[in-house]
Amino acid sequence: MRKTRKSLLLMVSLIMVLATALAGCGKAEPTPPAPTKDKEETVKETPPADSGEKWVLGEKPLQFTAYAHYEGIDFPKWESVPLGKYLSDEKQVKIDVIAANGAHKQKLSAMIASDDLPDLIWTDRDEPMILSLQKEGKLVAFDPYLDKYPNLKTWMGDLDLLRAEDGKIYRFPNWYSSNPYGTAGYVVNKKIYEELGKPALETTEDLYNYLKMVKDKYGDTIVPFEPHRAQDRQGLGLLYTAFGEQVSYSNLKANLLAVPKDGKLTSLLTDPTFREAQKYIAKLYREKLISQDAFSQTEDMVKEKVMTGRVAVFAGSSPTDIAAKAQIELTKDDPDGGYFMIWPIHKPGLDKNKITAGTYTSFGWNAAHITTAAEDPEAIFAFLDWMTGPEGMNVQFFGPEGKNWKGFDENGQPNFTENYDREEVTKISAENSPWQLVGNTSYIDPAKWKYMESLPEEEQQWEVRYQQTVTWPTQLNITEFVGLDAAPNSDEDIIGKSVDELFLEIYAKSVMAKSDEEVDQILDQGNKDLMDLGYQQLLDFRTEKWQANVAKMKK
């Protein structure tokens, strides 16, 4: 999931980057000193990078196992997507998927307990179980490979914020960039909108009135407001951002769960903006304007509704992943059907240009990690580095070199051919989305726009057009708030897990409240209960780490 993602302008001169990528030269760093070992611990050191021979895609077979650690999401079979089929058939790369079938916490816990880890784990960048694996010496440090395979270093630039407490890098980020990117926002069903007379859809009042119109006209056949991944605070989190200027929906996430105020992180449940948003959301839910199974439905259930046009408004941190595919399907038989995106909804009186529907960080929101179970970690890293480089990104979005693109221009961007097939490219990028593990926003977004900007608006690739005009300008940089998690099994780590688990109960309960007064009662009691679990201690701890990030970023 990916949320998937993704923006921007080039971070460095593309000419110099291309030269670096093609040359691929660099002196390997010496192997870092072995980590300190406790008497009862056995730490497997990262194998040193071979200072001579480099791994090159296609020269010899590469096969490894991969596991996506996200509730309700497993990698599709490798050969089922265009990228996997091409690399398997033509470049000798095969990836064996390890699936959890909805029981992800139990699956990863079982693999850790049995010491039978996958070669690669893809999950949130600060996933606590990954931090535990790192502490136990079960992850491979990438430092020896960074100069030898330079795409990550070239395109991301400063890697210091990726470093763990021991000074090493264990994660390969996905959709990293120094410029705004992301696809969070609101997707609107075009046919329904036109049938209802194209009413205003700018403010929270407009949205409420529109959803009422949808319900009155279509009854139970159409879901007025479908929040994507409500159980992860995503689709409903967007409505929270409508009630404050530059409010971040990431405030609701487990690794923050706070509101920054006067240099400190404060309780989310006592925040007036959060409370106002929850009362609005509860009103929509009471009147059945929001999907009534928002907290329990699966990804496939949401996808089916969007793909068949049975939602009026679809919102999430990356709704374009599903909506782009639905756009293709729905417009096959009805050119006037499909979806469009709107500027983020705002409370009347606020500056709409200061509403930030989504967030981004310099190094994305999820990451790939290589475990010490891998027989050839250098080859896996080199493969990831190829994926994040110009050739790899072009293959993922435009297909193998030859038909839609061939070679590079003087700026390092792909040369698009006269055979460029827009529908095929849209299909390729959408189907490859679940396997876009280490996306390079800084490279691929200008590459996509190079072709699109020359076309009339109606011919531009759906999601690329809305990235340029709606989603990128409305994302908030929250890099300073990353890495606030505590060390595994520390007091703050234990508190954090308990606090987040209880918060989810409080959050869902407040959404289902019968009145504004009940919302306040639930949040008042919820705040007391969280404080009893040590919430204030957690806020103080995260404030200290946040301020350390701020100081580091000023250097």
Secondary structure, DSSP 4 states (H G I P E B T S, - for coil): ----------SS-HHHHHHHHHH---PPPPPPPPPP--TT---PPPPPPPSSPPP-TTTS-EEEEEEE-BTTB-PPPGGGSHHHHHHHHHH-EEEEEE--TT-HHHHHHHHHHTT---SEEEEETT-HHHHHHHHTT-B---GGGTTTS-HHHHHH---GGGB-TTS-B--EEESB-SS-----EEEEEHHHHHHTT----SBHHHHHHHHHHHHHHHGGGSEEEEETTGGGT-HHHHHHHTTSTT--GGGGSTTT-SEEETTEEE-STT-HHHHHHHHHHHHHHHTT-B-TTTTT--HHHHHHHHHTT-EEEEEESSTHHHHHHHHHHHHHH-TT-SEEEEPPPB-TTS-GGG---EEE-TT-SEEEEEBTT-S-HHHHHHHHHHHHSHHHHHHHHH-STTSSEEEE-TTS-EEE-TT--HHHHHHHHHHHGGG--S-BHHHHHHHHHHHHTTS-GGGS-HHHHHIIIIIGGGEEE-GGGSS-PPPTTSHHHHHHHHHHHHHHHHHHHHHT-SSHHHHHHHHHHHHHHHHHTTHHHHHHHHHHHHHHHHHHHH-
